[in-house]
Amino acid sequence: MSDATPSGWWMYHGDPAHTGFTDQSKINSGNVAGLKVKHDLTLNGPVMSVPAISGGYVYVGTANSKDAPGSNGGTMFKINLETGATEAKFTWPTLGHEGDTHGFTGMACTPAVVGNRVYYSAFDGKLYCLDSGNMQPVWITDLRRADLEKNQPVTNTMGVNDYEPAPQAEGWCSPLVVNGKVYVGMGEGENPYLYAFIYCLNADTGVVEWIYCTCKYNDEEENLPNVLPREVVDPDNLPSMYSIQYLDPIVKGCVVWSAIAYDEKLNRIYAATGNPQPENPPPPFLPAPGYAYGILSLDADTGDFKGFYQADPDSSYRVSDLDIDFGASPTLYDLDGRRVFAVGCKNGGLFVIDAETMECIKWRNILPYDTENKQIPTVDPHGPDTPNNPNPVLTNEESNATPAENFHGTYSTPAVHPGLKRLFIGSGGNNYHYVASGIDYETTPFLRVVDWGDLKDAWPLNASHPTQNGGIVLRYGNSTPPMYTTPGEAGLASPAVVNDVVFMSTSRVALYAFDANTGKMLWEDRLGNQTGGFKGGYGYCLGPAAAGDYVVAGALVFGTDGGVLRIYSLG
C-alpha cells in the first residue's frame, strides 16, 4: 500500500473524520447552475452506496450484479471520470441465501481507495482488497467464518442453516483505512443468536491485528479487545493472542452498520451501534443494556475501550420509539478549541459529543414541533403498518402509546461547513411502509441545517404552515421548492458540502444543490424514477461524492437493471 496521502473523495464522506466537506474544487454558488451531466451510465445492478473518487476515477459497487450467476453477487467498477469508460471491474458470486435480508447479495458501502488499493466490505461477510489498476484481489479476509490464515478465528453463523435461512453476519460498514490499518464492523442486529465485532486488519496483508466484541459481557467492566465469545471460536485452533469469554453476554446484536470515524489528534476510532438482541422491554426503550444505541470509542492501535455514549432517553421524538439505531457515522470537528463529533440517530436525535470524554455537549431532535413546542401528529406516526389501513390518521396520544420504529428520523451522516460553522443532516428513513412512508413533507425538511454548537436552525425559518391538529410549524422559506413540495420525499442520504454549496440527494430520486449560506436551491437533477414496488415507492440515491470539478452520484431506480451512475462536471 502506498504511503502517499490520498486525495479526492477517497473514502466514505470524504475523509477519515467524515466531515463531508471539500474546498478542493472550483464549484461554488456562483457557477453550480452550470453543472452538466457528463456521463449517464447504466450499471449491472442497483447502486446502494456513495461512490469514491480518486486519481481521476470513480470506484463504485452494485448491490446485485447481473454479471454474477442468478444476479447473486456484486461488481466493483473502476470508471474513468473524463471518458466514462469502465476500465476494470471485479465480480464476485454470493449464494442467494447468504446475502442481505432485503435480497441484496453484492455490497452497499463506499470503498476506501488508498495508494494502489481498493477496500470494501460485502454482504457475503468478507472484506476485499483489490489492486486499483486491474481490480483483481490482493487479499480477501472472511469475517463471517474463521479464516485462520488471516489470524481471524471467529465463526459468527449461529441461528443460520440451509433449511431456515436467517439474517447473516454481513458488511454494510464502509471501511476506514488509516495508518496502514483497515477498520470495519461486521454482524447482523436482527438475528438474536449472532454477535457483532469491530475488526482491525493490516492493510497490506489482510491479517487481523485485533478484534473487539461490541456485545457487552457484563455490567461490572468494559470489554477487552481480543476476548471472544465461546460460541464463535474453536478452542483447539485459537491463535495465542486471543482469549475466551465463557459467560453469556448481557445482550447480542449491537452491530456497527455505518462507517467508523477516526480522530488523528486522539488516535481513536468512533463506531455507531444499533439495536440489542433481545430488543428492549416495553417503553421507555432507553437506557438500553450493553453497547446498544450509541457511539463506542476505541484506541486505534490497541482496540482498548475509551468510552461509550448512549442516546439520551429524552431524545426520541416519541417515548414509544423503538429500534433506536445509530445508522450513520459520527462526524468530527473542532468546536471552540474542543474536539467533538456530531452524530444523528434514527429516533431523530442529533448529538454533539466531546470526543475525549464522550460526554454530551448538546442534543436536539431534528424532527419538527409546532410553534408551541408540541408534537405534530403526522410526524413519526405509530400505528398499523398494513395495506388494509394505509396512511392511518393517528393522534399524538395513539402514537405515543404504540411502540414502533421512527421512520422519519435520520440515517444521515452530518456534513460540516468550517467557515459557516454549520451542520447539514438529512431527515427521513426508508420509504416503503404503509404507516409513514417517506417523511411528513409538508412540515419536515429533508435537509436540516443547524449551528454546529447550539444546534439551532441556521437557515431562516421564515414561512409558516398549519398542522393537522391546528398548530403552526415554521419552515425554511428560502428552500421552497424543492422542500415541502413532493409527497414523502425523504433525505435518506448523506449531504456533501463543496465550498459554499451543499449537495443533497433524496428518495425522489433527485440530487439538489443549495446555497449553504441562505438555503436557496441553485441546481437540481432527476436520476430516475422510484420502482413503485412498495407503498410510497422505492428508490434511493444515498448521497454524492465530489472532487475537483466533478460530482458523482449513483442510485437504485426503476429499470436499467436497477442501477445508474451519473458523473457531473462544470462547463
Wavefront OBJ file of the C-alpha trace (Angstrom):
o trace
v 0.000 0.000 0.000
v 1.398 3.397 -0.969
v 2.175 5.867 1.836
v 1.096 8.815 -0.329
v -1.689 10.947 1.155
v -4.962 10.045 -0.598
v -6.822 12.783 -2.448
v -10.326 13.326 -3.750
v -13.417 11.793 -2.141
v -11.333 8.709 -1.415
v -13.421 7.132 1.339
v -16.825 7.481 2.957
v -17.834 11.126 3.471
v -14.559 12.339 2.012
v -12.019 11.736 4.785
v -11.353 9.693 7.960
v -13.141 12.302 10.136
v -16.148 12.003 7.790
v -16.567 15.762 7.517
v -18.353 15.577 4.158
v -16.590 18.818 3.181
v -14.153 19.768 0.424
v -12.774 23.108 -0.747
v -10.574 21.475 -3.408
v -12.983 22.347 -6.206
v -13.984 25.219 -8.476
v -17.656 24.505 -7.809
v -19.366 27.303 -5.879
v -22.714 29.020 -5.518
v -21.920 31.291 -8.463
v -21.316 28.564 -11.037
v -23.050 25.410 -9.782
v -26.046 26.159 -12.034
v -23.710 25.279 -14.911
v -23.176 21.726 -13.663
v -23.958 19.306 -16.519
v -24.320 15.549 -16.877
v -21.045 14.489 -18.430
v -21.764 10.747 -18.372
v -25.032 8.911 -17.714
v -24.106 5.282 -17.125
v -26.223 2.175 -16.682
v -24.540 -0.329 -14.413
v -25.300 -4.020 -13.966
v -27.312 -3.540 -10.792
v -28.533 -1.059 -8.180
v -26.113 1.334 -6.515
v -26.800 1.414 -2.769
v -23.823 3.483 -1.684
v -21.898 6.712 -2.142
v -19.128 6.317 -4.752
v -15.467 7.066 -4.089
v -13.378 9.357 -6.335
v -9.610 9.126 -6.514
v -6.893 9.730 -9.111
v -9.308 10.569 -11.919
v -11.505 7.505 -11.370
v -14.834 6.580 -9.784
v -14.951 3.408 -7.697
v -18.438 2.084 -7.050
v -20.100 -1.286 -6.433
v -23.515 -2.791 -7.070
v -25.869 -4.378 -4.559
v -26.818 -7.106 -7.042
v -24.835 -7.787 -10.200
v -26.216 -9.098 -13.491
v -22.695 -10.396 -14.142
v -22.973 -12.828 -11.209
v -24.839 -16.152 -11.559
v -28.530 -15.529 -10.925
v -27.692 -11.883 -10.131
v -26.456 -13.122 -6.769
v -23.254 -11.238 -6.078
v -21.747 -7.844 -6.761
v -19.436 -5.968 -9.101
v -16.897 -3.286 -8.188
v -16.275 -0.820 -11.039
v -13.354 1.426 -11.901
v -14.694 4.177 -14.186
v -12.714 6.949 -15.874
v -14.117 10.331 -14.804
v -13.239 12.035 -18.068
v -14.275 9.373 -20.576
v -16.946 7.492 -18.625
v -15.359 4.206 -19.676
v -15.209 1.222 -17.340
v -11.502 0.415 -17.386
v -11.638 -2.518 -14.987
v -14.123 -4.344 -12.790
v -14.337 -7.265 -10.408
v -17.365 -9.526 -9.908
v -17.831 -11.960 -7.041
v -20.660 -14.521 -6.616
v -22.730 -14.944 -3.453
v -25.271 -17.663 -2.759
v -28.701 -16.039 -2.579
v -29.431 -17.154 0.999
v -26.054 -15.810 2.162
v -26.808 -12.204 1.251
v -28.692 -9.420 2.992
v -32.206 -9.887 4.395
v -33.578 -7.421 1.795
v -32.407 -9.580 -1.111
v -29.127 -7.752 -1.772
v -26.125 -10.013 -2.362
v -23.364 -7.645 -3.503
v -22.271 -4.634 -1.476
v -23.596 -1.301 -0.198
v -20.654 0.601 1.213
v -18.298 3.305 -0.006
v -14.927 1.804 -0.935
v -11.754 3.296 0.502
v -9.083 3.981 -2.137
v -5.615 4.284 -0.644
v -2.480 4.171 -2.775
v -2.992 1.374 -5.268
v -5.596 -0.489 -3.213
v -9.408 -0.511 -3.066
v -11.059 -1.786 0.135
v -14.724 -2.667 0.708
v -16.935 -4.970 2.782
v -19.674 -7.078 1.217
v -22.893 -8.903 2.035
v -21.075 -12.240 1.927
v -19.312 -11.324 5.173
v -15.914 -10.744 3.576
v -13.557 -7.780 3.416
v -11.974 -7.268 -0.003
v -8.739 -5.577 -1.046
v -8.328 -5.089 -4.803
v -5.487 -3.738 -6.906
v -6.717 -0.342 -8.097
v -5.094 -0.895 -11.503
v -6.645 -4.161 -12.681
v -9.277 -4.515 -9.922
v -8.152 -8.039 -9.084
v -7.960 -9.286 -5.476
v -4.798 -8.650 -3.497
v -6.335 -10.343 -0.472
v -9.783 -11.341 0.836
v -10.450 -11.926 4.540
v -13.547 -13.802 5.672
v -15.093 -12.055 8.692
v -18.162 -14.293 8.906
v -16.344 -17.617 9.161
v -12.965 -18.413 10.672
v -10.051 -17.535 8.379
v -7.048 -18.696 10.387
v -4.534 -17.817 7.675
v -5.564 -14.220 8.327
v -5.487 -14.613 12.126
v -9.300 -14.488 12.111
v -10.776 -17.187 14.446
v -14.432 -16.044 14.545
v -17.271 -18.069 13.010
v -20.382 -15.958 13.550
v -23.126 -18.095 11.975
v -25.378 -19.067 14.882
v -29.053 -19.483 14.094
v -28.328 -19.841 10.375
v -28.875 -23.028 8.366
v -29.878 -24.077 4.858
v -33.394 -25.061 5.911
v -34.445 -21.910 7.737
v -32.434 -19.011 6.294
v -31.827 -16.330 8.904
v -30.058 -12.967 8.771
v -26.335 -13.482 8.257
v -23.394 -11.538 9.602
v -22.755 -9.092 6.758
v -20.869 -5.980 5.790
v -22.714 -2.674 5.444
v -19.837 -0.797 7.054
v -17.660 1.385 4.792
v -14.019 0.598 5.649
v -11.874 3.141 7.446
v -8.261 2.974 6.214
v -5.618 4.967 8.097
v -2.013 4.413 9.227
v -1.693 1.107 7.407
v -4.773 -0.380 9.093
v -8.333 -1.184 7.991
v -11.244 -0.908 10.452
v -14.644 -2.394 9.736
v -17.743 -3.611 11.572
v -19.414 -6.960 10.884
v -22.582 -8.560 12.255
v -26.389 -8.535 11.951
v -28.695 -6.983 14.514
v -31.885 -8.847 13.501
v -30.604 -12.355 14.254
v -30.951 -12.930 18.033
v -28.168 -15.527 18.012
v -25.408 -13.502 16.358
v -22.639 -11.355 17.811
v -21.101 -8.212 16.340
v -17.460 -7.205 16.094
v -15.115 -4.414 15.090
v -12.074 -5.712 13.222
v -8.702 -4.052 12.762
v -6.656 -5.565 9.920
v -3.268 -4.935 8.362
v -3.979 -3.005 5.170
v -1.175 -4.720 3.226
v -1.929 -8.315 4.132
v -5.495 -8.562 5.452
v -4.183 -10.185 8.640
v -6.295 -9.317 11.690
v -4.458 -7.260 14.321
v -7.235 -7.080 16.917
v -10.951 -7.790 17.366
v -13.403 -6.030 19.668
v -16.768 -7.613 20.504
v -19.493 -4.946 20.677
v -21.803 -7.245 22.673
v -21.012 -6.307 26.267
v -20.165 -9.230 28.527
v -21.134 -7.810 31.915
v -22.144 -4.617 33.718
v -19.131 -4.538 36.005
v -16.409 -3.842 33.457
v -15.844 -2.892 29.828
v -14.991 -5.464 27.180
v -11.328 -6.005 26.385
v -10.003 -6.410 22.835
v -9.284 -9.975 21.655
v -11.567 -11.547 24.272
v -14.002 -13.570 22.159
v -17.282 -15.370 22.984
v -17.008 -19.122 23.424
v -19.735 -19.690 20.822
v -17.732 -18.209 17.950
v -14.294 -19.839 18.315
v -12.702 -23.280 18.297
v -10.549 -23.502 21.460
v -8.263 -26.045 19.804
v -7.460 -23.679 16.926
v -7.319 -20.340 18.667
v -4.281 -18.125 17.995
v -2.429 -17.305 21.204
v -3.266 -13.579 21.143
v -6.949 -14.326 21.804
v -8.746 -15.487 24.940
v -12.253 -16.833 25.523
v -15.195 -15.294 27.389
v -17.208 -18.240 28.741
v -20.098 -16.281 30.243
v -23.086 -15.313 28.121
v -23.172 -11.598 27.266
v -25.759 -9.151 28.559
v -27.131 -8.839 25.018
v -26.197 -9.719 21.474
v -26.780 -7.561 18.381
v -25.291 -4.037 18.780
v -23.978 -4.058 15.207
v -21.850 -1.329 13.654
v -23.801 -0.584 10.456
v -22.098 2.590 9.348
v -18.588 3.814 8.620
v -16.172 4.084 11.525
v -14.655 7.564 12.007
v -11.074 8.369 13.077
v -9.594 11.241 15.036
v -5.862 11.663 14.484
v -5.466 14.042 17.435
v -6.677 11.464 19.953
v -5.778 8.405 17.836
v -9.222 6.966 18.448
v -11.925 5.399 16.328
v -15.667 6.043 16.778
v -18.282 3.441 15.847
v -22.063 3.857 15.923
v -24.115 0.875 17.135
v -27.597 -0.494 16.557
v -30.217 -2.428 18.497
v -29.529 -5.098 21.120
v -30.840 -8.653 20.941
v -33.201 -9.318 22.523
v -34.840 -5.941 21.937
v -35.692 -3.867 24.997
v -38.855 -4.498 27.069
v -41.859 -2.166 26.602
v -41.162 1.609 26.651
v -39.217 3.533 27.604
v -36.598 1.876 25.378
v -33.724 3.953 26.710
v -31.466 3.411 28.509
v -30.707 0.066 26.863
v -28.323 -2.683 28.007
v -24.781 -3.056 26.731
v -23.245 -1.111 23.854
v -26.590 -0.583 22.094
v -27.936 2.624 20.559
v -24.741 4.594 20.973
v -21.195 5.500 19.972
v -18.272 3.339 21.023
v -14.752 4.826 21.166
v -11.640 2.617 20.997
v -7.896 3.183 20.847
v -6.958 2.933 17.174
v -3.737 0.989 17.828
v -4.796 -1.461 20.515
v -8.598 -1.606 20.435
v -8.748 -0.680 24.133
v -12.057 0.777 25.343
v -12.014 4.574 25.629
v -15.652 5.480 26.125
v -19.285 4.966 25.206
v -22.216 7.315 24.830
v -25.790 6.088 24.514
v -28.657 8.162 23.124
v -30.308 10.314 25.768
v -33.630 8.817 26.971
v -35.409 12.103 26.189
v -34.022 12.395 22.659
v -36.645 10.300 20.859
v -39.443 12.160 19.097
v -41.842 9.777 20.811
v -41.331 7.800 24.000
v -42.679 4.807 22.042
v -39.789 4.905 19.521
v -38.016 1.549 19.404
v -35.144 0.030 17.379
v -33.217 3.242 18.030
v -30.231 2.531 15.769
v -27.453 4.929 15.036
v -27.455 4.095 11.327
v -24.886 6.640 10.152
v -21.393 7.727 11.051
v -20.088 10.325 13.500
v -18.528 13.491 12.025
v -15.502 15.009 13.804
v -14.655 18.720 14.020
v -13.245 21.389 16.346
v -15.741 23.378 18.429
v -14.216 26.355 20.235
v -10.909 24.536 20.701
v -12.619 21.320 21.785
v -12.565 18.135 19.684
v -16.135 16.900 19.203
v -18.256 14.785 16.929
v -21.830 15.164 15.709
v -23.975 12.116 15.071
v -27.608 11.516 14.136
v -29.922 8.767 15.377
v -32.923 7.016 13.859
v -35.086 8.458 16.646
v -34.500 11.925 15.164
v -31.879 12.932 17.705
v -28.787 14.919 16.703
v -25.967 14.907 19.266
v -22.716 16.827 19.751
v -20.326 14.756 21.880
v -16.925 15.569 23.388
v -14.561 13.241 21.501
v -12.263 12.739 24.501
v -14.649 12.458 27.454
v -17.643 11.086 25.462
v -19.920 13.498 27.333
v -22.884 15.020 25.511
v -22.472 18.766 24.985
v -25.785 19.390 23.216
v -28.609 17.493 21.560
v -31.867 18.269 19.789
v -34.437 16.379 17.757
v -34.322 17.427 14.109
v -37.972 16.497 13.510
v -40.368 19.453 13.732
v -42.525 20.571 16.618
v -45.155 23.274 16.271
v -44.644 26.839 17.486
v -45.974 25.836 20.919
v -43.339 23.040 21.104
v -45.961 20.323 20.699
v -45.593 17.131 18.691
v -47.166 17.044 15.248
v -49.473 14.021 14.720
v -48.293 13.368 11.155
v -44.611 13.308 12.175
v -43.315 9.868 13.253
v -46.821 8.327 13.491
v -47.032 4.908 15.167
v -49.891 2.705 14.046
v -50.820 -0.313 11.939
v -48.329 -0.909 9.124
v -50.655 -2.808 6.818
v -52.149 -2.455 3.312
v -55.580 -2.845 4.911
v -55.181 0.582 6.501
v -52.688 2.679 4.531
v -51.825 6.135 5.854
v -53.809 5.782 9.103
v -54.905 9.025 10.750
v -53.441 8.943 14.251
v -53.398 11.279 17.223
v -50.287 12.074 19.220
v -51.754 10.110 22.110
v -52.219 6.997 19.947
v -48.702 7.211 18.513
v -47.094 7.809 21.900
v -48.794 4.689 23.263
v -47.827 2.399 20.362
v -44.229 1.061 20.247
v -42.849 1.305 16.707
v -39.839 2.387 14.684
v -39.285 6.039 13.860
v -39.339 6.116 10.035
v -38.936 9.919 9.869
v -35.693 10.225 11.871
v -32.239 10.167 10.300
v -29.784 7.720 8.791
v -27.683 10.617 7.521
v -24.067 11.415 8.379
v -23.761 15.151 9.103
v -21.587 17.279 6.834
v -19.812 20.329 8.205
v -19.018 23.760 6.812
v -15.999 25.048 8.773
v -16.414 28.666 7.674
v -20.130 28.921 8.386
v -19.821 26.629 11.440
v -22.857 24.639 10.401
v -24.028 21.046 10.266
v -26.122 19.641 7.418
v -28.061 16.394 8.000
v -30.822 14.571 6.119
v -34.264 13.679 7.507
v -36.166 10.505 6.712
v -35.617 6.770 6.708
v -36.811 4.048 4.376
v -39.920 4.854 2.362
v -41.741 1.564 1.929
v -44.054 1.481 4.950
v -47.809 1.993 4.892
v -47.961 3.913 8.145
v -45.280 6.516 7.459
v -43.689 6.248 4.036
v -41.061 8.879 3.355
v -41.495 11.872 5.683
v -44.281 14.294 6.528
v -43.120 16.520 3.687
v -45.379 19.491 4.490
v -43.779 20.014 7.900
v -40.385 18.274 7.700
v -37.422 19.431 5.596
v -35.469 16.591 4.005
v -32.312 18.529 4.943
v -31.894 20.121 8.374
v -29.264 22.893 8.744
v -28.087 23.934 12.200
v -25.340 25.808 14.012
v -22.658 23.264 14.904
v -22.558 24.370 18.550
v -26.032 25.190 19.828
v -27.855 23.172 17.085
v -30.304 25.986 16.386
v -31.613 26.282 12.829
v -29.128 28.180 10.675
v -31.316 28.703 7.591
v -34.163 31.224 8.027
v -37.428 29.788 9.333
v -39.469 32.438 7.549
v -42.571 30.554 6.420
v -45.388 29.018 8.432
v -47.724 26.103 7.753
v -50.784 24.806 9.640
v -50.589 21.279 11.052
v -53.256 18.601 11.237
v -54.157 19.437 14.835
v -54.438 23.188 14.288
v -50.898 24.110 15.264
v -48.337 26.059 13.244
v -44.917 24.821 12.110
v -42.144 27.077 10.796
v -40.393 26.096 7.576
v -37.276 27.007 5.597
v -38.889 29.557 3.295
v -35.823 30.068 1.083
v -35.720 26.358 0.228
v -39.212 26.025 -1.230
v -39.096 24.490 -3.767
v -37.942 21.756 -3.578
v -38.573 21.264 0.149
v -42.151 20.747 1.400
v -43.172 20.106 -2.216
v -43.106 16.391 -3.127
v -45.141 13.926 -1.013
v -42.936 11.658 1.053
v -39.628 12.970 -0.330
v -37.070 11.829 2.244
v -33.408 12.592 2.811
v -32.157 9.045 3.365
v -28.709 10.202 2.268
v -25.613 11.998 3.472
v -25.046 15.544 2.173
v -21.776 16.772 0.683
v -20.525 20.355 1.108
v -18.362 21.818 -1.662
v -17.138 25.331 -0.857
v -20.373 27.268 -0.266
v -22.676 24.690 -1.893
v -24.385 21.764 -0.175
v -25.458 18.811 -2.321
v -28.294 16.619 -1.056
v -29.985 13.620 -2.667
v -33.436 12.271 -1.873
v -35.817 9.377 -2.423
v -37.480 11.246 -5.315
v -34.788 10.121 -6.841
v -33.172 13.567 -7.143
v -29.961 15.438 -6.451
v -30.085 19.098 -5.399
v -27.573 21.878 -4.804
v -28.367 24.574 -2.220
v -26.610 27.753 -1.222
v -25.020 26.700 2.065
v -25.474 30.195 3.464
v -29.066 31.050 2.514
v -30.738 27.725 1.689
v -31.771 28.751 -1.816
v -31.868 25.898 -4.355
v -29.319 26.535 -7.118
v -29.480 23.354 -9.240
v -31.265 20.011 -9.482
v -31.273 16.763 -11.446
v -33.511 13.690 -11.510
v -31.566 10.429 -11.715
v -34.589 8.231 -12.412
v -37.921 7.033 -11.050
v -38.801 5.020 -7.988
v -39.562 1.380 -8.680
v -43.151 1.552 -7.460
v -42.705 -1.883 -5.921
v -43.627 -0.771 -2.409
v -46.047 1.594 -0.753
v -44.716 5.102 -1.226
v -42.305 3.973 -3.939
v -38.848 2.538 -3.549
v -35.752 4.254 -4.835
v -32.605 5.734 -3.393
v -29.645 7.927 -4.074
v -27.646 7.678 -0.875
v -25.506 10.728 -1.480
v -22.977 12.286 -3.846
v -19.205 12.346 -3.873
v -17.304 15.441 -5.017
v -13.720 16.009 -6.154
v -12.207 18.698 -8.346
v -14.818 19.862 -10.848
v -16.781 16.614 -10.615
v -19.808 15.437 -8.651
v -20.770 11.754 -8.869
v -23.929 10.011 -7.645
v -25.354 6.520 -8.049
v -28.873 5.288 -7.436
v -31.355 2.446 -7.230
v -34.082 3.314 -9.752
v -36.795 1.774 -11.907
v -35.472 -0.150 -14.933
v -31.908 -0.234 -16.323
v -31.080 -3.281 -14.155
v -31.943 -1.073 -11.203
v -28.751 0.973 -11.208
v -27.481 4.246 -12.647
v -24.375 6.332 -12.147
v -24.137 9.968 -13.178
v -20.944 11.962 -13.489
v -21.463 15.744 -13.464
v -18.913 18.434 -14.306
v -18.686 22.179 -14.859
v -18.684 23.559 -18.395
l 1 2 3 4 5 6 7 8 9 10 11 12 13 14 15 16 17 18 19 20 21 22 23 24 25 26 27 28 29 30 31 32 33 34 35 36 37 38 39 40 41 42 43 44 45 46 47 48 49 50 51 52 53 54 55 56 57 58 59 60 61 62 63 64 65 66 67 68 69 70 71 72 73 74 75 76 77 78 79 80 81 82 83 84 85 86 87 88 89 90 91 92 93 94 95 96 97 98 99 100 101 102 103 104 105 106 107 108 109 110 111 112 113 114 115 116 117 118 119 120 121 122 123 124 125 126 127 128 129 130 131 132 133 134 135 136 137 138 139 140 141 142 143 144 145 146 147 148 149 150 151 152 153 154 155 156 157 158 159 160 161 162 163 164 165 166 167 168 169 170 171 172 173 174 175 176 177 178 179 180 181 182 183 184 185 186 187 188 189 190 191 192 193 194 195 196 197 198 199 200 201 202 203 204 205 206 207 208 209 210 211 212 213 214 215 216 217 218 219 220 221 222 223 224 225 226 227 228 229 230 231 232 233 234 235 236 237 238 239 240 241 242 243 244 245 246 247 248 249 250 251 252 253 254 255 256 257 258 259 260 261 262 263 264 265 266 267 268 269 270 271 272 273 274 275 276 277 278 279 280 281 282 283 284 285 286 287 288 289 290 291 292 293 294 295 296 297 298 299 300 301 302 303 304 305 306 307 308 309 310 311 312 313 314 315 316 317 318 319 320 321 322 323 324 325 326 327 328 329 330 331 332 333 334 335 336 337 338 339 340 341 342 343 344 345 346 347 348 349 350 351 352 353 354 355 356 357 358 359 360 361 362 363 364 365 366 367 368 369 370 371 372 373 374 375 376 377 378 379 380 381 382 383 384 385 386 387 388 389 390 391 392 393 394 395 396 397 398 399 400 401 402 403 404 405 406 407 408 409 410 411 412 413 414 415 416 417 418 419 420 421 422 423 424 425 426 427 428 429 430 431 432 433 434 435 436 437 438 439 440 441 442 443 444 445 446 447 448 449 450 451 452 453 454 455 456 457 458 459 460 461 462 463 464 465 466 467 468 469 470 471 472 473 474 475 476 477 478 479 480 481 482 483 484 485 486 487 488 489 490 491 492 493 494 495 496 497 498 499 500 501 502 503 504 505 506 507 508 509 510 511 512 513 514 515 516 517 518 519 520 521 522 523 524 525 526 527 528 529 530 531 532 533 534 535 536 537 538 539 540 541 542 543 544 545 546 547 548 549 550 551 552 553 554 555 556 557 558 559 560 561 562 563 564 565 566 567 568 569 570 571
